[in-house]
Amino acid sequence: MEKLRLFGGNSNPMLVSDIARSLGIEVSKAKISRFSDGEPNVKILANVRKMDVFAVQSFCKSGDLSVNDTFMEFQVMIDALKRASAGSITAVIPYFGYARQDRKKDPRTPITAKLVADIITVAGANRVLTVDLHAGQIQGFFNIPVDNLYGSLVFLPNLKKEYSNNLVVVSPDAGGTDRARAFATRLNAGLAIIDKRRDESGKVVSMRIVGEVEGKIAMLLDDMVDTAGTTCEAGEVVKGAGAISVFVCATHAVLSGPAIERLENSCLEEIMVTNTIPLADKAKANKKIRQVPIDSLLAEAIRRIHQGDSISALFN
């Protein structure tokens, strides 16, 4: 491991420290500051020449930093590592922001996920390691290798212990069916899908459940919870269809806008999330939200990439 270097940005320093601890190494030193106008300034303080470098940053709001701040800070860090003659640079992005615009839904709109992929590659990354991309096809936007980990794997030990019987996994939309099916298979649970119908403006006007949830404990499985509007509506639909109780497993706790209030006032009994995104104090204080650490999964993936071992074996 002496050829491995781990750096972290300012979006989620606690997660970076946890990954380093799981790997049994120290976080390599870098000075990240800002000019008076807010422009990021990065200086690498460790020798990275011909080293296998892993740089960690989630593209998310964190404290006073906006999503754009954390994204740009990361690109400057990658450029600094490249110019410091790093042997290889793996961009470890626990939460890949900008992923929701992955296709042209309307005329004259961007494909932001492709733009971000191009910027990361041009900055100097040789590989990307991420968790639960919002859309799997984003992997194809890169011309470098991409490893997309299943963050939901970290929920399995708790779920097998607490909800081993009478469980049904519910996908909140058709796009998450493959993820929900794979999860249901691992838990030996049932599967249901919420069919959402939208009007011409794209607003959800009706939800219909495909599958059996009556008399069962329902788990809504999703890649993220943002404003929690759709999540709470889905919970009400499932509860109304006869489920005994409803809880949520979501990898990324974006929790923007009125999300906390909506979750607090919803029928959802628990919202399990990972620490790909740091929780704000308000979210930490909410008794419904339980955070499950993901550092061991990321650390094992980093170790396997560094040593040339299989990543797909993690999914088995």
N, C-alpha and C positions, 0 to 999 in steps of 0.2 A: 504493500500500500504506500510505499515511500514516494511513488511517482504520481500519486493522486492528490489533487488540490481541490478544496471545496470553498466556494465563495458565496456570499449571500447579499442581496440588496436589502432595502429598508421596508419592503412590503410585509414581510413575515419573519423577522429575525429569530423569533422563538422556535419556529419550525426548522430553520437552518441549524440552530444549536442542537435540536433534538436529533436531526439527521446525522450530524457529526458525532454525537454521543453514541448513536446506534452503530456507526461505522467504526468507532473507537479511534477517531482522529480529532484534531483541532480545526476550527474554522480558520481558513487562511485570511490574513489581514489585508484589508483594503480601506482606503479613506474615501468616503462618499460624502460630499458636501454640495453646497449650492452657491452659485453666484447671487448677487443681490437681487437680480431679476428673476430668480427661481431656476435658472438653467443648471442642470446637474453637472457635477464635476467629480470625476472618479480617478483615483490614483491607486494602482496595485502595489502593495507593500511587500509582497512575497515573491520569491523567484518562481516563475512558471515556465521557464524555457524548457521546451520538449516535454512538459508535464501533461498528464491527462487531467484536464480541468473541468469541473462541474460548477456551473453558476446557477444559483437558485433564485427565482423571483416569481411571485404570483402577480398577474396583471389585475389588480384590484384596488379599491379604496382602502387606505390604511392610515388612520390618524388624520394628519393634515395633508397627506398625499392623495391626489386623485388617481384614477385609473391611468390617465395619460402620463402622470408623473412617474408612476412605477414602471410603466412600459418604456418610457424614454430613458430612464435611469439604467434600465437593464441593457438597452442597446449600447449605451455609452460604455458600460462595463464590459460587454462582449468585445467592443472595438478596442478597448484598452488591453484586454487579454490577448487579442490577436496581435496587436502591435508589440506586445511583450514576448512574442515568439512562443506562445503556448503550443504544445504539440497537437492537441485536439481540444475542442471546446464543446461540451454538451450543455445545451440550454435546458435546465430543469425548471419546468413551468407547471407547478402543482395546479394552478387554476389558469387556464388559457382564456383570458378575456378577449373580447372582440369576436367571439366565435358565433354569435347569434345571427350575424349577417353573412351566411355561408352560400347564398345564392341570390339571384335577382328575383325578388318577389313581386316587384313593381317596376315599371319603366323608369329609367334614369336614377337608379339606386346603385350603391356600391356593393362589392363583395369584399367586405372589410377583412374577413378571415384570410383571404388570399393576399391582400395587401400586407397584413401583419406577417404572414409567412415569408413573403419576399424580403421584408425589412430584416427579419431575424437572420435569414440566410446571408444577405448582403453584409450585415454587421460582422459576420465571421463565424457563426455557429456551424459545427460539423454534424451535429445530431441534436434531436429534440426528445426529451423525456417529459411526458405530461400525464395528467390523470383525468379520465372521463371527459374527453372532448364532447362538446355539445352536439356535434355532428361528426360521425366517424369519417366521412369523406374528406374532412379537413386534412387528414394525413396525406392525401394526394395533392394538396396544395404546395407541399414542400418537395424540393429536389434533393433533399438529404434524408437519412433514415429518421423515422419517427416511432417511438415506443409509447403507445397509449395504454396506461395501466387502468385496470378496473378498480376504482376506489371503493366500490361496494364490497370488495372482498374483506375489508377490515371490519365490516359489520357482522360478518358471518359468525364469529365465536359468540358474540352477545346474543344474536338471534337464535342460534341453536340451543343456547342455554335457557333463554327466557321464553321463546315462542316456538317450541319444538313441535307442538301439535295444533291442529285446526287453523293453520295459517294459509292465507291466500295472498299472493303477490299481485299488486295492481299497477299496471302502467298507466300514467295519467294521460298519455296520448299514444297514437299509433307508432310514432317515431321511436318510442322507447320500448317497443315490444320485444326486440331481440335481447336487450339488457334484462328485462323482467323475466323472460323465459329462461335465460341462463341462470338467473338467480333462483328462480322457483325450482329448477332442476337440482341445484346444490342443496336446497333446503327440503326437497321432497314435498313441496307445497303446491297448492293450486295456482292457477293463472287467470287473471281477468284484465280486460283492457277498457279504458274509457274512450268512447268514440265522441269526439267533439265536433259539433257542427257550427260553422261560422257564417255570418252574413257577408254582404259585399264589402264591408269596411274591414273585415277580418276579425271582428269581435265575436267571441263565443256566445252563441245564443241557446245552445242546448248540449247536454251531456247524456250519453246513454252507455250503460255498462254491458259489455260483452263478456259473459262468464258468470260464475256463481259466487256470490259473496255472502248470501244470507246465512246467519248463524256462525259466521267465521270471524277470526281476527284478521283484519285487512292491513296490509303494509303497502303504502304508496311509495314506489321506488322511482327516483328521478335523479338527474345529474346535478341539478341546482334548485335552490329556492331563492328567488329574487324578491319581488314585491309580495309574494305569497298569495296573491289573489286567486290564481288558478288552482294552487295547491289546496287552499281552504275550500273552494267551490267543489273540487273533486272529493275532498273528505266528506262534505255534506251529502253529495250524491251517493257515495259508497255507504255512508251511515244510513241514509234514507232507504237504501236497497236491502237493509236488514243485517248489516255487519254488526257484530257484538261491540267491537271497538276499532278505531282507525289510528294508525301512527304512520310516520314518514321516515324514510331513509333517503337522504340526499347528500351527495358528496360535497358540493360547494355551497356554503352558507353566505350567499351574497347579501341577503336581508337588507334591501334598500327601501327607502320610503316608509310606507306604513306596515311593513312586513311584521315587525314584532307585535304590534297591536292586533293585527289580523290573526296571527297565530295564537296569541293569548286568548282571544275571544272565540276561537274556532272550536269545533268538536274534536279536533285532533288531540290525542292523549300525550304524544311525545313526538319530538322532531329530532332524529339522530343525524348529525352532520360530522364531517371530518374537519381537521384544522388546516386544510389547504388555504383557507382565508382566515385571518385572525378575527375573532369575535369582538364586536364593540362591547363596551361595559354594559349597555342596556340588554344586549343579547345574553351576556354571561349571567346576568341577574334573573333571566327568565327561567323558571323552573321546568318549563316544557322542553327546553332545548338541551340536548346532551351531546357533547363533543367527543368524538372518538379519534385518538391520534393516528396519523397516517405515516409518521416518520419511519417506522420500521419497514414498511412496504417500499417507500422511496429509497431508503438506505440499501435494502437488498437489491433493488433494481440497479442502483449506482454501482454496487459492488460487482454485480454480474456483468455490466457493461465494461467496467474497468478490467475485469479478468477474462473477458471474452466468453462468458457463459451464456446459456440460453435465458432469454427473458420470458418466453412463452411458458417455460416450466412453472413460473409463478402462478399462472392461471389454472394450473392443475392441482 
